[in-house]
Amino acid sequence: MHQALLVSDVLLDIFAHVDRILRIANRPLSRRKSLASLAATCKAFHEPAMDLLWALVYGLEPLLGCVTRLHPLVYRTSRDWDPWAAGVVPLSADEARQFLRHSARIRSLVIPSTDNRLFPLLSVIPVEACAFPRLQALTLFTTTHLGLFLSLTLRRCSVFPDNADDATPGTALVYSSIKTFDKSTADQLSLLSDHVRFCKELVTLSCPPLDWAAWKHLSNLPALVEVEVRGSHGATPWLLEPLMINFSPFLHLTALSFSAHSVAYATTILHHLQFPSLKSFWIDVDVLTSTEAERLFCALSRCKQTLEQLTIIFEEYHDPQRNSLNAIPHLLSFTQLRSLRLSNHDSCIYLDNNLLLEAMSAWPHIRTLQMEGCGIHPAVTFCGLFTAIRQCPQLESLQLPIDATNIDIDPDAEPIQHTSLQTLDLETSGTYYIENAEVLARIIFNWLPCVDQFNKVMDDDWEPWDEVDAHLLSLRTAALHATGAASNT
């Protein structure tokens, strides 16, 4: 053996390089075989090769394969899903030690919900004991046995709630929401909050709702940059009690997102905590009421100086007066916005020419604007659209509803071109035919030279734009031919 291979740092670099090559080649079986062969070559190679071999693991089955007694079950010929662990005797103390020797090497781990059936085999390991002390990345589709997985070294953590009814073949990596909210669910979430407080190196966290004590712990983590809270759609929200706790500001957290039945939890978090560096906020809820919307926008305004990306998605909107959601006025002070998406399936977001112009004037840095569900009868006209986008020279992508029956632009007028807009999605709710398709294509061609075609919104109203696209393509082709002919003369 070359003397250089006896230097541990050199050996680790060589092995890491070999591992990178095999990963890039996307040959996982070949990679495992190569590392296993290196581990068996000599004593010096064993430890670094084994560390790489077990660095990334999907599921508990590969780990249980280190127990000789379980080989016939783990390495069975048929790979069809079956509950083979039923009736199998749990690991003995010696077998558990063998399991823990391998689990201590793992840096990245995914535990699918189907692995719930394997936990009884690990009953000899104390529930509060961490079996993965070097774990840095965890994706966990269960909230049971959390103590086994939440390592002090954990940096990236995604925890999805249990749903025993959904633990079926082929759904291992599918998010399964909590269908009912009972005491056992609350206990699981409380336990999750308790365990999160032991993780001191977190960079990203995705999990069900946490309690105040867990949020207080997170506020003191200097490396934390992203938190995603996945609630339970269709279930009663886990409401927070207003406790008198002094929180530190989340100095470095830049991305915060919520998925839940309502905005109550997110609004409470925004109201009580400080996010001075927040750049991205995303929320997806089932139901939004007018009162809740007011509170959400008020809480969000605390981040108006830093927020650059904002997404608000809601299925239903409820207002006692049956008014549409007038969201734009609440967001005019968010002067740093680069991307805004407001989406509702009930067409309950209000937008007209004046509001669009006011918004574009307030957001000079906007690059992406998506307004989905802005009324059954769109109030924005083409004249209003072109007037507004002149205020945003950096705008690259635009989606909104348009009144396609009212082409209030003179196609022969001198165009004021917008040269950065590349993607244009227009909704024409209730319109199944665009009468002046050729005229409209000429306007788009002259005023928006970088828009090749309309990116059709995937709903019932995208067919009217086919004829406009055909005329637009014809104009682009003719322009290319003319340019080519001119260059040849």
ABEGO torsion letter per residue (X at the ends): XBAAAABAAAAAAAAAAAAAAAAAAGBAAAAAAAAAAAAAABAAAAAAAAAAAAABBBEAAAAAAABAAAAAAAABABABBBBAABGBBBBBAAAAAAAAAAAAABABBBBBAAAAAAAAAAAABBAABBABAABABBBBABABGAAAABBAABABBBBBBBBAAABBBGAAABBBBBABBBAAAAAAAAAAAAAAAABAABABBBBBBBBAAAAAAAAABAABABBBBBBBBGBBBBBBBBBBBBBBBBAABABBBBBBABAAAAAAAAAABBBAABABBBBBBABBBAAAAAAAAAAAAAAAAABABBBBBBABBBBAAGBBBBAAAAAAABAABABBBBBBAAGABBBBAAAAAAAAAABAABABBBBBGBEABBABBAAAAAAAAAABAABABBBBBBBAABBABBAABBBBBBAABABBBBBBBGBABBABAAAAAAAAAAABAABABBBBBBBAAAAAAAAAAAAAAAAAAAAAAAAAAAAAX
